[in-house]
Amino acid sequence: MVAKRLSHGRDARHNQGMNDRLPNHDWPALEPGWVWLCGAGPGDPGLLTLHALNAMRQADVIVYDALVSESILDWAPQAEKIYAGKRGGKPSAKQRDISLHLVDLARAGRRVLRLKGGDPFVFGRGGEEAQTLVQHGIPIRIVPGITAGIAGLAYAGIPVTHRDVNQSVTFVTGHDKAGNTPTAVDWAGIARGSQVIVIYMGMKHIGEIAARLIAAGRSPSEPVAVTTTATLTDQRTIETTLAHVETDIAAAGLEPPAIICVGMAVALRQALDWRGQAAGEAPRNLDPLDLRRPAEAG
Ligand code: SAH
């Protein structure tokens, strides 16, 4: 019954390597005239949710962003693909176009999947698009995704929380609408109040951000990790410090998209870089926090 509802008579042969059927469950139907705003995860196709896969199998049209992997789109051979890429601080007119395009597609009776990198409501303008749709009377469903600020760190071997490190974590954007360092962000407050800071879209202004954190009392030698194209095969991570992060990014030639993590959580990578270990590297330090006790004794 599930397979029947999902197939809509379409050819599912293209889903190589995967079962045609999703696990048994009462999966929701993407009805004509609806828009599902859906997270595609940070890049590794395996980090897509089952709800996202269910949506991809039913969509007539997929409107996707720059950070959505092409290999994921191949999983919806029946759907028309519309690229709606937007990179860094472009004028808001384009966002308006995207939102109104979604309205038009839904009004034309299509099954619309709006696929966004990571989670649609985390620095992804998903909230704005959802508002436009609701304001125009279009029914929506939100499908959360795995956000780069959590999964990207995990793939770099950095736990976003750890009881010996942090009781709080801040997700912050390094860009405002106009592409500047966001003035609405209380960087000094974050520096004082948040043990671990995860910065999205931070590459352009990292020098200024680091300077503000140091001015507010963070140590210049505090560890920082920068991870680019996280969760993909070309993922790269550098470990540096607040004082050196800007120059080290340039020296390594790193390019966005990047997740930047500030805090002692970064030190745990010396033990937990599981991807490096899978590639044959030994753990660099089994006790990077210098706790001098087994982890399970905490
Ligand atoms: N909605 C997305 C974030 C969109 S903002 C999410 O939840 O992940 C775009 C920023 O996300 C990028 O500038 C970068 O900071 C981060 N990002 C997204 N995918 C990434 C990836 N694979 N590797 C590193 N950073 C990523």
Residues whose N, C-alpha, C, O or C-beta is under 5 A from the ligand:
A	BS01	SAH	P42 G43 L67 G117 G118 D119 P120 V122 F123 G124 I146 T147 A148 G149 G152 I199 Y200 M201 G202 T227 T228 T229 A230 P257 A258 I259
